[in-house]
């Protein structure tokens, strides 16, 4: 794939201060894109963007909560004012609250829905409006999860959001394709990130449960993301790519 095809393009990635989002930002920036790295944690976002700049990428931090739809609109407007366009929008931000179904609170439920679903929906809306106006098409990508396909204990609400996000991509495939905009979803399985590695047994457990013999790296997920937002993949839309080393084929539980 011609990764240099990202030159002169502007890309926004939410929830990207670390982990999968960060690696997507890094790869896009090092492939020539102007990258806007969003995270709710301002210090983390600035640190991440600076790290990418030190490697030679063009990356700017824009901190803020994508659960706030007003912030989403302002962020897209600010990007267009500075760069003149928005070519790629990746809704990666999401939160997870592990809890037994019987104990799940309305407050946790509302927060998960607002960030994961509303944040994704309204980022797609703001980005698609801008791409439609540009009349040159564009790419939108969502981050789902394998738990949108297979049940996982203590993740009922989170799994609802991920299944919903995948349905949103299908629906937008009908609604925005006429403007040359494609929209797809990646669904990572077990992945080695700063958060998951806080569990000392995580790598060993998921290496045993995954047919490929190891959990994914953030680079594995980012490689798929870059493929889907590349101009050469524009004919692919409304689809979900599961990146889990084969786990959903057999779905053994870690519990």
C-alpha positions in Angstrom: 0.0 0.0 0.0 1.2 3.5 -0.8 1.4 5.0 2.6 2.7 8.2 1.1 -0.9 8.7 -0.1 -1.5 10.3 3.3 0.6 13.4 2.3 -1.4 16.6 2.3 -4.3 15.0 4.1 -5.6 16.1 7.5 -6.7 13.5 10.0 -8.4 13.7 13.4 -8.2 10.8 15.9 -10.0 10.9 19.2 -9.0 9.2 22.4 -5.5 9.1 21.2 -3.3 10.0 24.1 -2.0 6.4 24.4 -2.7 2.9 23.2 -4.3 2.1 19.9 -5.3 5.7 19.2 -1.8 7.0 19.7 -0.3 4.4 17.4 -2.8 5.3 14.7 -1.8 8.9 15.0 1.9 8.0 14.9 1.6 5.9 11.8 -0.5 8.5 10.0 1.8 11.4 10.9 4.9 9.4 9.8 3.1 8.6 6.5 2.7 12.3 5.7 -0.6 13.4 7.2 -1.4 16.4 9.3 -2.6 14.7 12.5 -4.8 16.2 15.2 -4.5 14.1 18.3 -7.5 14.4 20.7 -7.7 13.1 24.3 -9.7 14.2 27.3 -6.4 14.4 29.3 -4.7 17.6 28.1 -1.2 16.7 29.6 -1.3 13.3 28.0 -2.4 14.6 24.6 0.4 17.2 24.6 3.0 14.6 25.6 1.8 12.2 22.9 1.8 14.8 20.2 5.3 16.0 21.1 6.5 12.4 21.0 5.3 12.1 17.4 6.8 15.4 16.4 10.1 14.3 17.8 9.9 11.4 15.3 9.3 13.8 12.4 5.5 13.7 12.2 3.2 16.7 12.0 0.9 16.3 15.0 -1.1 18.7 17.1 -2.9 18.1 20.3 -6.5 19.2 20.9 -7.7 18.2 24.3 -11.3 17.8 25.2 -14.2 15.5 26.0 -15.9 14.0 22.9 -18.9 13.2 25.2 -19.6 17.0 24.7 -21.1 17.4 21.3 -20.4 21.1 21.3 -16.7 20.4 21.7 -16.8 18.1 18.8 -18.3 20.8 16.5 -15.8 23.3 17.7 -12.8 20.9 17.2 -13.8 20.2 13.6 -14.3 23.9 13.0 -10.9 24.8 14.4 -9.2 22.1 12.3 -10.8 23.4 9.1 -9.8 27.0 10.0 -6.2 26.0 10.4 -5.7 23.3 7.8 -8.5 24.1 5.3 -9.9 20.6 5.2 -10.6 17.4 7.0 -10.0 14.2 5.1 -10.0 11.5 7.8 -11.9 11.2 11.0 -11.3 8.3 13.4 -13.7 8.0 16.4 -11.5 6.0 18.7 -12.4 7.5 22.1 -14.3 5.2 24.4 -14.7 4.3 28.1 -15.2 1.0 29.8 -16.9 0.4 33.2 -16.6 -3.3 34.3 -19.6 -4.1 36.5 -22.1 -6.9 37.3 -25.4 -6.3 35.5 -27.3 -6.1 38.8 -25.0 -3.4 40.2 -24.7 -1.2 37.1 -25.7 2.4 37.9 -27.7 4.8 35.7 -24.8 7.3 36.0 -22.2 4.8 34.6 -24.7 3.7 31.9 -25.3 7.3 30.8 -21.6 8.1 30.7 -20.7 5.1 28.6 -23.5 5.8 26.1 -22.6 9.5 25.8 -18.9 9.0 25.2 -19.0 5.8 23.2 -22.1 6.2 21.1 -22.9 10.0 21.1 -19.2 10.8 20.7 -18.9 8.5 17.7 -22.2 9.6 16.1 -21.7 13.3 16.3 -18.0 13.2 15.3 -19.1 11.3 12.2 -21.9 13.8 11.6 -19.5 16.8 11.9 -16.8 15.2 9.8 -19.2 14.1 7.1 -20.8 17.6 6.8 -17.3 19.0 6.2 -16.3 16.3 3.8 -19.6 16.7 1.9 -18.9 20.5 1.6 -15.3 19.8 0.4 -16.7 17.6 -2.5 -13.6 15.4 -2.5 -14.8 12.6 -0.3 -13.1 11.3 2.8 -12.8 8.4 5.2 -14.5 7.9 8.6 -13.4 5.1 10.9 -14.9 3.8 14.2 -13.3 1.7 16.9 -15.5 -1.1 18.1 -14.5 -4.3 20.0 -14.8 -8.1 19.8 -17.3 -7.8 22.7 -19.7 -6.3 20.1 -19.7 -9.8 18.6 -19.2 -12.1 21.6 -20.7 -11.8 25.1 -18.2 -10.9 27.9 -19.0 -10.9 31.6 -19.4 -7.5 33.2 -19.5 -5.6 29.9 -23.1 -5.5 29.0 -23.4 -1.7 28.6 -20.0 -1.4 26.9 -20.8 -4.2 24.5 -24.1 -2.5 23.6 -22.2 0.6 22.5 -19.8 -1.4 20.4 -22.5 -3.3 18.6 -24.3 -0.1 18.0 -21.3 1.6 16.5 -21.0 -1.2 14.0 -24.6 -0.8 13.0 -24.0 3.0 12.7 -21.2 2.3 10.1 -23.6 0.1 8.1 -26.3 2.8 8.1 -23.9 5.6 7.2 -22.7 3.4 4.3 -26.1 4.1 2.8 -26.4 7.7 3.9 -23.0 9.3 2.9 -21.5 7.1 0.2 -23.0 9.4 -2.5 -20.6 12.0 -1.3 -17.5 9.8 -1.8 -17.2 9.2 2.0 -16.6 5.7 3.2 -17.1 4.6 6.8 -15.9 1.4 8.4 -15.2 -0.1 11.8 -12.3 -1.9 13.4 -13.0 -4.3 16.2 -9.9 -5.1 18.2 -9.6 -8.1 20.4 -7.1 -8.5 23.3 -4.4 -5.9 22.7 -1.2 -4.9 24.6 -1.6 -1.3 25.7 -0.6 0.7 28.7 -3.9 -0.1 30.4 -4.1 -3.8 29.7 -0.5 -4.3 30.8 -1.4 -3.1 34.2 -2.6 -6.7 34.7 0.6 -8.7 35.1 -1.1 -11.9 33.8 -2.8 -10.3 30.7 -0.2 -11.2 28.1 0.1 -14.8 29.3 -3.6 -15.4 29.6 -4.5 -14.0 26.2 -1.6 -15.7 24.5 -3.1 -19.0 25.7 -6.7 -18.0 24.6 -5.7 -16.6 21.1 -5.3 -19.0 18.2 -2.4 -16.9 16.8 -0.6 -17.4 20.1 -0.4 -13.8 21.3 -2.6 -10.8 21.9 -2.4 -8.0 19.3 0.0 -5.1 19.5 -1.2 -1.5 18.9 0.7 -1.7 15.6 -1.4 -4.6 14.5 -4.6 -2.5 15.0 -3.1 0.6 13.5 -2.1 -1.3 10.4 -5.7 -2.2 9.7 -6.9 1.3 10.5 -4.5 2.8 8.0 -5.6 0.4 5.3 -9.3 1.3 5.8 -8.7 5.1 5.7 -6.4 5.0 2.7 -7.8 6.3 -0.5 -7.2 2.9 -2.1 -9.8 1.4 0.2 -12.6 3.9 -0.6 -14.7 1.2 -2.2 -15.0 -0.5 1.2 -17.8 0.9 3.3 -20.2 -0.2 6.0 -17.8 -3.0 7.1 -16.2 -4.2 10.3 -12.8 -5.8 10.4 -12.1 -7.9 13.5 -8.5 -7.9 14.6 -8.2 -10.6 17.3 -5.8 -13.3 16.2 -8.8 -15.6 15.7 -10.3 -15.3 19.2 -13.9 -14.8 18.0 -13.7 -18.0 16.0 -13.6 -20.0 19.3 -14.3 -17.3 22.0 -12.9 -19.0 25.1 -13.5 -16.8 28.2 -10.7 -15.5 30.4 -13.0 -16.1 33.4 
